[in-house]
Amino acid sequence: MKTLRPWFRLVRLPNLLTVPGDSIAGFMLATFGRMEHIQMGPLLFAMGAALFLYLFGLIVNDIVDLETDRTERPDRPLPAGEITLPQARMAAIAMALSGLNVALLAGKSALIVAGILSGAILLYNGKLKNVPGVGALIMGSCRGLSVLLGVAAARPEWFLSLPSTCIIWPSMLAPLIVALYVAAFTALARRETEREKPMGPLRWMPMGILLVGLPCLLIMVTAIGLTTGVGPTIFVFIFCMAVMRAWLLGGPLYRIQEMPLIIGGFIRNLLLVQAALCVACGTAGLLPAVTLVLLFAVFPRIAKAYYSS
């Protein structure tokens, strides 16, 4: 554990809990929440690919920021010398190759999405990270592409020949919702080093995106006729939880908590967003939704144990 602890810190271990849910949500929406359409192999491969590529992005981020971290965050594993630069480079290459290879196991369509995701990660870290607005949008796009990985694993034929019906629309809207939500709080995170928090409308953007995007998704799946069972009812309940949390983070808690805690809260809230997406179409997504809600509940304890170690 002593040897692994610097690596856990390098990849920000608690945040990894929010990654597999992206692909699960995309997969459940693409299979319309019906058990007969679900194949566990492609789903697991999509989850694995998303996780490996997320790790790739985190490691590359610290490699690129090494000189900055020597001054501003000298306790990070790379500037502290707990992990050497060659080790980090080899780990990044291993994660990228693992992600692409696992994506290929989910199908050629998933590999194409994984390739685009890898390019977006490199573009973000290499060129656009510090460009106001653009960097946040690229970061959000990376999480949206993780959702799209699940869609590609479930419905590879959609990426070869677009269906003539509107059944594909919910599966395309979900990545957009996640991408914009992540972009919104990433833009806030850019202000983390400022002494005074920005009090303008930016802090309400994550809530606004959920307040508009998730009801639009429910209306869409209902209009198309994809909803089954009690899924929509559970969707509304989880949606209300997610919006209420986003309101608290942008309002009362925003005034009294430090910015890292606010950003951590928005990241944690992703688990509720993913849970809502899982049950949007039907009750087959109930088990992953419950799992994601449970992860949401235990996330603070895991994060506390991680940061206090």
C-alpha positions, -999 to +999 in steps of 0.1 A: +000+000+000+029+024+007+041+018-028+007+022-044-004+053-024+015+078-047-002+063-077-036+065-060-029+102-054-017+107-089-050+094-104-072+110-077-087+077-067-122+088-054-130+104-088-125+071-105-158+059-090-176+083-113-161+070-146-178+035-153-212+051-149-207+071-180-205+040-202-232+022-183-256+051-188-249+052-225-253+015-228-286+014-210-301+042-231-290+026-263-306-007-253-338+011-243-336-003-208-347-037-219-330-067-205-332-088-237-309-063-255-282-062-228-250-081-234-226-080-204-194-085-225-196-053-245-208-034-215-178-044-194-154-037-222-168-002-226-165+005-189-129-008-189-120+013-219-135+045-204-116+038-171-082+032-188-085+063-209-096+084-179-064+072-161-044+081-192-058+116-192-050+121-155-014+109-158-008+130-189-023+160-171+002+158-143+031+152-167+022+183-186+017+204-154+049+192-138+067+225-138+036+244-126+031+218-098+067+222-086+057+257-076+019+255-068+014+219-057+048+205-047+032+177-027+018+160-058+036+127-065+056+138-095+071+171-082+076+153-048+096+126-065+074+098-053+069+088-089+095+095-116+087+111-149+097+080-169+075+059-147+046+083-153+052+083-191+052+045-192+020+043-172+003+068-195+013+048-226+001+015-209-032+031-200-038+045-235-029+011-252-051-008-227-080+015-233-078+012-271-074-026-269-103-031-245-124-008-267-117-030-297-131-060-278-163-040-276-163-036-314-149-014-341-174+014-334-163+015-298-127+017-309-134+047-332-150+065-302-121+055-280-097+069-306-115+102-307-115+103-269-077+097-268-073+125-293-094+148-273-074+140-241-041+149-259-056+180-274-068+192-240-036+186-222-013+196-250-029+227-265-062+239-252-063+233-215-056+269-205-077+285-233-107+301-215-139+283-223-124+260-249-105+240-223-136+234-202-156+223-233-129+198-243-128+184-208-166+181-209-164+164-243-141+138-229-168+127-204-194+129-231-174+106-253-172+081-223-210+080-224-208+075-262-185+045-256-214+027-240-237+036-269-211+023-294-207-009-275-245-015-273-253-004-309-222-006-331-245-006-362-256+029-354-221+042-361-219+024-395-253+034-408-275+059-389-310+046-383-338+064-402-359+066-370-356+089-340-347+061-316-311+072-316-319+107-303-319+099-265-285+082-269-271+113-285-286+137-260-272+119-229-235+125-239-243+161-246-259+166-211-229+150-194-204+170-215-221+203-208-225+196-171-188+187-167-177+217-188-197+240-165-180+229-133-147+226-150-150+263-159-156+270-122-126+249-112-103+272-133-110+298-106-098+275-078-066+295-072-084+328-070-089+343-035-124+354-042-149+330-058-168+342-089-203+351-078-218+355-113-241+331-132-213+306-139-219+289-105-255+282-116-246+267-149-243+230-137-278+232-122-292+249-153-279+223-176-295+195-155-327+214-151-331+217-189-313+186-202-327+158-181-364+167-185-358+171-223-344+135-223-375+122-204-399+140-228-379+125-257-380+089-246-417+092-237-426+107-271-407+080-289-423+053-268-392+038-253-402+041-216-412+009-197-422+001-162-414+024-133-382+037-149-395+072-156-409+075-120-375+066-106-359+089-131-379+119-118-369+111-082-332+109-090-334+139-112-349+160-083-320+148-061-294+158-087-309+192-093-313+199-056-276+190-050-265+212-078-286+241-064-270+236-029-235+236-045-242+267-065-260+285-037-258+280+001-227+258+001-209+278-025-207+308-001-193+288+028-172+260+014-138+261-003-137+258-041-121+223-041-150+210-020-175+226-043-159+210-074-157+177-056-195+180-049-202+185-086-181+155-095-199+134-069-232+146-084-223+130-116-232+096-100-268+108-096-269+121-132-257+087-145-282+069-123-310+090-138-298+082-173-298+045-166-335+044-157-347+069-183-360+041-206-369+012-183-364-008-152-335-029-166-313+001-156-326-001-120-297-022-107-269+000-120-289+031-110-292+018-074-255+010-074-246+045-086-268+060-059-251+039-033-217+051-046-230+086-043-238+079-006-204+065+003-184+088-019-177+114+010-163+086+032-141+072+005-128+107-003-122+115+034-102+083+038-082+091+007-073+127+016-065+119+052-042+090+043 
